[in-house]
Amino acid sequence: MSTNLFQWLFTDPIQAGSNGNLPGAEPFHFLWPWLIFCLAGLLITFYYSVEGRKRFVRNKPLLKYMFDRYLGWFAVICFIGLPLIGARVLLDGYFFAWRIWRYLWLLSLVIWAVTWVVYLVRKYPAEKANYQAYQHRQQYIPKGNKRKVRSASR
């Protein structure tokens, strides 16, 4: 079983097609869904970094921190996915056309999603409560008068 799994993960599409008695290389069924996912992920991250930070999370520092942190890694994962897709389509008989690279990429995407969900469930509520308590305390601290500060320093 492990030999078959090893061979299945580390066989290029041309050899997989000839072993399966196909006339050419093994077909890549997930080209368009993967390509659309990676391009949409890059587009979402680009829009957030250019316009979304100013429009959606301007006055919400916790959301800004979370999106900055996790969308940056999402962009990296999507950016790495594009050459892997291109290698599978254009470089059939070579090293980066092996299935192992696509499954490692998918594993990194799953790890990223689980990390984000764990953050949302465990850490975000506590950080939100701490920030709200901080804001509540800040309303009772007197603001300094700029005129007094300037005149005292002269």
ABEGO torsion letter per residue (X at the ends): XAAAAAAAAABBAAAAAAAAGBABBBBBAAAAAAAAAAAAAAAAAAAAAAAAAAAAAAABAAAAAAAAAAAAAAAAAAAAAAAAAAAAAABAABAAABAAAAAAAAAAAAAAAAAAAAAAAAAAAAAAAAAAAAAAAAAABBBBBAAAAAAAAX
